[in-house]
């Protein structure tokens, strides 16, 4: 029996269970992988300050971000095609998130729709939008988000063009539109995954059920969705989106202070410091390295979220001390889903919660609120 101790254990288990094409889609990044590696390695540029005999009990991990208080300073960020890693994957993640008291943001590239999640799980849901080149389609999509009573819309701004993810190119993901002998043989090497998919039904994007132009199967839909991303979008289009969407708007994909200020000027209620997990611009800054600059630029009260490279609770603590309002998880919980379904997602959340709690206890920090308020007391640059 495999003992799961950390996120890397979940990753290895996911790799053993998933067909190569889908594991590589989660695990891979752009070109040389440099940005993805920097996301992970640059946490090493910071040291946490140990303080002893300072705290009787365990710290309070509750945290406020995006207009609400949550049990943990983390949320499940948007990850595409969760239903390919486990049958009913989006539903399982939503159930785990609700059980653990953390938010979930559903990706445009999802198998299950928001309506399905509201019907089967309920709770507070969020949605991440890619800008399709056909504005009427975007308007209909936003209308469906409103119908699902979503309060927060994330717009991902760093994907006007899809970068070259070399593993995906080799595997044919988003290029192969139908099963072929090579792909079928690869899938058959993972019988447990095949059985799970067979039980759950042939996956397809529910939100596209009334749009036959996208195709009928998940491979074809993934290719067509990607091919219709609007490469001409500018800040003027954000003005259009801001008028269309009246509730909380978050701009995801900010990686410098100038763009952070532009996001505020264009009506964004929050931003996510993100380089798309290293899946877009190669040789970009890591998110943790640029976070202090962005926090300084926008002021102490504005909501600044962050993602990219988070595998340890101590890394979440570093981000909070440097000014993050909260942390979005991506690959970490997707590995958990692939490894063990809902229980794997819950396990990923539990791992982060335990590591955050232990780290803060050894630092003598009584709460996440204290860590955010007095972050400079608890962190040093190497």
C-alpha positions as CSV (number, residue, x, y, z in Angstrom):
1,X,0.0,0.0,0.0
2,X,1.4,3.4,-1.0
3,X,1.7,5.9,1.8
4,X,0.9,9.4,0.7
5,X,2.9,11.9,2.7
6,X,3.2,14.9,0.3
7,X,2.1,16.3,-3.0
8,X,5.0,14.6,-4.9
9,X,3.6,11.3,-3.7
10,X,0.3,12.2,-5.2
11,X,2.1,13.2,-8.4
12,X,3.8,9.9,-8.7
13,X,0.6,8.0,-8.1
14,X,-1.2,10.1,-10.7
15,X,1.6,9.3,-13.2
16,X,1.1,5.6,-12.6
17,X,-2.6,5.8,-13.1
18,X,-3.1,8.2,-16.1
19,X,-2.5,7.6,-19.8
20,X,0.7,9.5,-20.8
21,X,-1.2,12.1,-22.9
22,X,-3.2,13.3,-19.9
23,X,-0.5,13.1,-17.3
24,X,1.8,15.1,-19.5
25,X,-0.9,17.7,-20.0
26,X,-1.1,18.3,-16.3
27,X,2.6,18.0,-15.6
28,X,4.1,19.7,-18.6
29,X,4.9,23.3,-19.4
30,X,6.2,25.6,-22.2
31,X,9.3,25.1,-24.3
32,X,12.3,24.6,-22.0
33,X,10.3,24.3,-18.8
34,X,12.4,27.2,-17.4
35,X,9.5,29.3,-16.1
36,X,7.9,26.3,-14.4
37,X,11.2,25.4,-12.8
38,X,11.7,28.9,-11.6
39,X,8.2,28.9,-10.0
40,X,9.4,26.0,-7.7
41,X,13.0,26.9,-7.2
42,X,12.6,30.6,-6.4
43,X,10.9,29.8,-3.0
44,X,14.5,28.9,-2.0
45,X,15.4,32.6,-2.2
46,X,13.5,33.2,1.1
47,X,14.0,32.2,4.7
48,X,11.3,31.9,7.3
49,X,12.1,33.3,10.7
50,X,11.8,30.7,13.6
51,X,10.5,31.9,16.9
52,X,10.3,29.7,19.9
53,X,8.1,29.6,23.1
54,X,5.8,32.1,21.5
55,X,2.5,30.3,20.9
56,X,0.5,28.0,23.2
57,X,-1.9,26.5,20.8
58,X,-2.0,25.9,17.1
59,X,-2.4,28.8,14.7
60,X,-5.7,30.0,13.2
61,X,-5.6,29.2,9.5
62,X,-8.8,31.0,8.5
63,X,-8.3,33.7,5.9
64,X,-10.2,36.4,4.1
65,X,-10.0,36.8,0.3
66,X,-12.3,37.5,-2.6
67,X,-14.9,39.1,-0.2
68,X,-15.3,36.1,2.1
69,X,-13.6,34.3,5.0
70,X,-12.4,30.8,4.3
71,X,-11.1,28.0,6.5
72,X,-7.7,28.0,4.8
73,X,-5.6,30.6,2.8
74,X,-5.9,28.4,-0.3
75,X,-8.4,27.7,-3.0
76,X,-8.7,25.2,-5.9
77,X,-7.8,27.2,-9.0
78,X,-9.1,26.6,-12.6
79,X,-7.6,23.4,-14.2
80,X,-8.9,22.3,-17.5
81,X,-10.5,18.9,-18.3
82,X,-10.6,17.6,-14.7
83,X,-13.1,15.0,-15.9
84,X,-10.3,13.3,-17.9
85,X,-8.3,12.6,-14.8
86,X,-11.2,11.0,-13.0
87,X,-14.7,10.3,-14.1
88,X,-17.0,13.2,-12.9
89,X,-13.7,15.0,-11.9
90,X,-15.1,18.5,-11.6
91,X,-17.9,17.2,-9.3
92,X,-15.5,15.3,-7.1
93,X,-13.3,18.4,-6.8
94,X,-16.3,20.6,-5.9
95,X,-17.4,18.0,-3.3
96,X,-13.9,18.0,-1.7
97,X,-13.7,21.8,-1.8
98,X,-17.0,22.2,-0.1
99,X,-16.1,19.5,2.5
100,X,-12.9,21.4,3.4
101,X,-14.3,24.9,3.2
102,X,-12.2,26.2,0.4
103,X,-13.5,27.8,-2.9
104,X,-13.3,26.1,-6.3
105,X,-12.9,28.0,-9.6
106,X,-14.2,26.0,-12.6
107,X,-12.3,26.3,-15.9
108,X,-13.9,27.1,-19.3
109,X,-12.2,23.9,-20.4
110,X,-14.2,21.7,-18.1
111,X,-16.2,18.5,-18.7
112,X,-19.0,19.2,-16.2
113,X,-20.9,22.5,-16.5
114,X,-21.6,25.0,-13.7
115,X,-25.2,24.0,-13.9
116,X,-24.3,20.4,-13.1
117,X,-22.1,21.5,-10.2
118,X,-24.8,23.7,-8.8
119,X,-27.4,20.9,-9.0
120,X,-25.2,18.1,-7.6
121,X,-22.9,19.9,-5.2
122,X,-24.1,23.5,-4.6
123,X,-22.2,25.9,-2.5
124,X,-20.2,28.9,-3.7
125,X,-18.7,28.4,-7.1
126,X,-16.4,30.6,-9.2
127,X,-15.7,30.5,-13.0
128,X,-12.7,31.2,-15.1
129,X,-13.2,32.6,-18.6
130,X,-11.1,32.4,-21.8
131,X,-12.0,34.9,-24.4
132,X,-13.4,33.2,-27.5
133,X,-13.1,35.1,-30.8
134,X,-16.9,35.0,-31.2
135,X,-18.3,37.6,-28.8
136,X,-21.9,36.2,-29.0
137,X,-20.6,32.9,-27.6
138,X,-18.8,34.7,-24.8
139,X,-22.0,36.6,-24.0
140,X,-23.9,33.3,-23.8
141,X,-21.2,31.8,-21.6
142,X,-21.3,34.7,-19.2
143,X,-25.1,34.5,-19.2
144,X,-24.8,30.8,-18.1
145,X,-22.4,31.9,-15.4
146,X,-24.9,34.4,-14.1
147,X,-27.7,31.8,-14.2
148,X,-25.5,29.6,-11.9
149,X,-25.4,32.4,-9.4
150,X,-21.6,32.7,-9.6
151,X,-20.3,35.8,-7.7
152,X,-16.7,35.8,-9.0
153,X,-15.5,35.6,-12.6
154,X,-11.8,35.0,-13.3
155,X,-10.6,36.2,-16.7
156,X,-7.3,34.6,-17.8
157,X,-5.3,37.3,-19.6
158,X,-2.1,35.5,-20.5
159,X,-3.4,33.1,-23.2
160,X,-4.0,35.2,-26.3
161,X,-1.8,32.7,-28.0
162,X,-1.1,29.2,-26.8
163,X,2.5,28.5,-26.2
164,X,4.3,25.3,-27.4
165,X,4.0,22.6,-24.7
166,X,6.4,20.1,-26.2
167,X,5.0,17.1,-24.4
168,X,1.5,17.9,-25.7
169,X,2.9,18.3,-29.2
170,X,4.6,14.9,-29.1
171,X,1.4,13.3,-27.7
172,X,-0.9,15.0,-30.1
173,X,-3.1,16.6,-27.4
174,X,-5.3,19.3,-29.0
175,X,-4.0,18.2,-32.4
176,X,-5.5,14.7,-32.5
177,X,-9.3,15.1,-32.7
178,X,-10.3,11.4,-32.6
179,X,-9.0,8.2,-31.1
180,X,-6.3,6.6,-33.2
181,X,-4.5,3.3,-32.7
182,X,-1.5,4.9,-30.9
183,X,-3.6,6.8,-28.5
184,X,-5.9,3.9,-27.9
185,X,-2.9,1.6,-27.2
186,X,-1.6,4.2,-24.7
187,X,-4.9,4.3,-22.9
188,X,-5.2,0.6,-22.7
189,X,-2.0,0.5,-20.6
190,X,-4.0,2.1,-17.8
191,X,-6.9,-0.3,-17.3
192,X,-8.1,1.3,-14.1
193,X,-8.4,4.6,-15.8
194,X,-10.2,3.0,-18.7
195,X,-12.7,1.3,-16.4
196,X,-13.4,4.6,-14.6
197,X,-14.0,6.4,-17.9
198,X,-16.3,3.6,-19.1
199,X,-18.3,3.8,-16.0
200,X,-18.6,7.6,-16.2
201,X,-19.5,7.7,-19.9
202,X,-17.7,9.2,-22.8
203,X,-16.5,12.6,-21.7
204,X,-17.5,15.8,-23.5
205,X,-17.7,19.5,-22.5
206,X,-21.3,19.9,-21.2
207,X,-21.2,23.7,-21.8
208,X,-20.8,23.0,-25.5
209,X,-23.8,20.7,-25.8
210,X,-25.7,23.3,-27.9
211,X,-22.8,24.2,-30.0
212,X,-22.2,21.5,-32.6
213,X,-19.5,23.5,-34.4
214,X,-17.1,22.5,-31.6
215,X,-17.6,18.8,-32.3
216,X,-18.9,16.0,-30.2
217,X,-16.0,14.3,-28.4
218,X,-13.6,15.7,-25.9
219,X,-10.5,15.6,-28.1
220,X,-12.2,17.5,-30.9
221,X,-13.8,20.0,-28.5
222,X,-10.4,20.6,-26.8
223,X,-8.8,21.3,-30.1
224,X,-11.6,23.6,-31.4
225,X,-11.8,25.5,-28.1
226,X,-8.1,26.2,-28.1
227,X,-8.2,27.2,-31.8
228,X,-10.9,29.9,-31.1
229,X,-9.1,31.8,-28.4
230,X,-9.0,35.5,-29.3
231,X,-5.4,36.5,-30.1
232,X,-6.4,40.2,-30.6
233,X,-7.6,41.0,-27.2
234,X,-6.4,44.2,-25.4
235,X,-7.3,46.2,-22.4
236,X,-10.2,47.7,-24.4
237,X,-11.8,44.3,-24.4
238,X,-11.5,44.2,-20.6
239,X,-13.6,47.3,-20.5
240,X,-16.2,45.4,-22.6
241,X,-16.1,42.5,-20.2
242,X,-16.3,44.8,-17.2
243,X,-19.6,46.2,-18.6
244,X,-20.9,42.8,-19.4
245,X,-20.1,41.2,-16.0
246,X,-21.5,43.2,-13.1
247,X,-20.2,41.1,-10.2
248,X,-16.6,40.5,-8.9
249,X,-14.0,40.4,-11.7
250,X,-10.6,39.0,-11.2
251,X,-7.8,39.3,-13.8
252,X,-5.5,36.3,-13.8
253,X,-2.1,36.3,-15.4
254,X,-0.6,39.5,-14.0
255,X,3.2,39.4,-13.8
256,X,4.4,43.0,-13.4
257,X,3.3,46.0,-11.4
258,X,2.3,48.1,-14.4
259,X,-0.2,45.5,-15.6
260,X,-1.5,45.2,-12.0
261,X,-2.3,48.9,-11.9
262,X,-3.9,48.7,-15.3
263,X,-6.1,45.9,-14.1
264,X,-7.3,48.1,-11.2
265,X,-7.9,51.0,-13.6
266,X,-10.0,48.8,-15.8
267,X,-12.3,47.7,-12.9
268,X,-10.7,44.5,-11.7
269,X,-11.7,43.8,-8.1
270,X,-8.7,41.5,-7.6
271,X,-5.8,40.0,-9.5
272,X,-3.9,36.7,-9.7
273,X,-0.1,36.9,-10.0
274,X,0.3,34.1,-12.4
275,X,2.5,32.9,-15.3
276,X,0.0,30.1,-16.1
277,X,2.1,27.6,-14.2
278,X,5.0,28.1,-16.6
279,X,2.9,27.0,-19.5
280,X,3.0,30.2,-21.5
281,X,6.0,32.6,-21.6
282,X,9.3,30.7,-21.3
283,X,12.0,32.4,-19.2
284,X,9.5,34.6,-17.4
285,X,9.7,35.7,-13.8
286,X,8.5,33.2,-11.2
287,X,5.4,34.4,-9.5
288,X,6.9,34.4,-6.0
289,X,9.8,36.6,-7.1
290,X,7.5,39.3,-8.5
291,X,4.9,39.3,-5.8
292,X,6.5,41.9,-3.4
293,X,6.8,44.4,-6.3
294,X,3.2,44.0,-7.2
295,X,2.0,44.2,-3.6
296,X,3.9,47.4,-3.1
297,X,2.4,48.9,-6.3
298,X,-1.2,48.2,-5.5
299,X,-1.2,48.9,-1.7
300,X,-1.8,46.8,1.3
301,X,-5.6,46.4,1.0
302,X,-6.2,45.3,-2.6
303,X,-6.8,41.6,-3.1
304,X,-3.7,40.0,-4.7
305,X,-3.9,36.2,-5.2
306,X,-1.1,34.1,-6.5
307,X,-0.4,30.7,-8.1
308,X,2.5,28.9,-9.6
309,X,4.7,26.1,-8.2
310,X,3.0,25.6,-4.9
311,X,3.7,22.1,-3.6
312,X,4.4,22.8,0.2
313,X,2.5,24.5,2.9
314,X,5.7,26.4,3.8
315,X,5.6,27.9,0.3
316,X,2.1,29.2,1.0
317,X,3.4,30.8,4.2
318,X,6.2,32.5,2.2
319,X,3.6,33.9,-0.2
320,X,1.3,35.2,2.6
321,X,4.3,36.8,4.3
322,X,5.2,38.6,1.1
323,X,1.7,40.0,0.6
324,X,-0.5,37.4,-1.0
325,X,-4.2,37.5,0.0
326,X,-4.5,33.8,-0.8
327,X,-3.0,31.0,-2.9
328,X,-4.6,29.2,-5.9
329,X,-3.6,25.5,-6.2
330,X,-3.5,23.9,-9.6
331,X,-1.4,20.8,-10.4
332,X,-1.2,19.9,-6.7
333,X,-4.9,19.1,-6.4
334,X,-5.2,17.7,-10.0
335,X,-2.5,15.1,-9.0
336,X,-4.7,14.3,-6.0
337,X,-7.8,13.9,-8.2
338,X,-6.0,11.6,-10.7
339,X,-4.5,9.6,-7.8
340,X,-7.5,8.9,-5.7
341,X,-10.6,10.9,-6.8
342,X,-12.4,13.0,-4.2
343,X,-10.3,11.5,-1.4
344,X,-7.1,12.4,-3.3
345,X,-8.3,16.1,-3.6
346,X,-9.1,16.1,0.1
347,X,-5.7,14.6,0.9
348,X,-4.0,17.4,-1.1
349,X,-5.9,20.0,0.9
350,X,-5.1,18.2,4.2
351,X,-1.4,18.1,3.3
352,X,-1.3,21.8,2.7
353,X,-3.3,22.6,5.9
354,X,-1.0,20.4,8.0
355,X,2.2,21.9,6.6
356,X,0.9,25.4,6.9
357,X,-0.1,24.8,10.5
358,X,3.2,23.2,11.5
359,X,5.2,25.9,9.8
360,X,3.3,28.8,11.4
361,X,3.5,27.1,14.8
362,X,7.3,26.9,14.6
363,X,7.4,30.5,13.5
364,X,5.3,31.6,16.5
365,X,2.6,33.0,14.3
366,X,-0.8,32.9,15.9
367,X,-2.9,33.4,12.7
368,X,-2.9,34.0,9.0
369,X,-4.2,37.5,9.8
370,X,-1.1,38.1,11.9
371,X,1.2,36.7,9.2
372,X,-0.4,39.0,6.6
373,X,-0.2,42.1,8.8
374,X,3.4,41.6,10.0
375,X,4.9,39.6,7.2
376,X,8.2,41.4,7.2
377,X,8.8,40.1,10.7
378,X,8.6,36.6,9.6
379,X,10.6,36.4,6.4
380,X,14.1,37.2,5.2
381,X,15.6,37.2,1.8
382,X,18.6,34.9,1.4
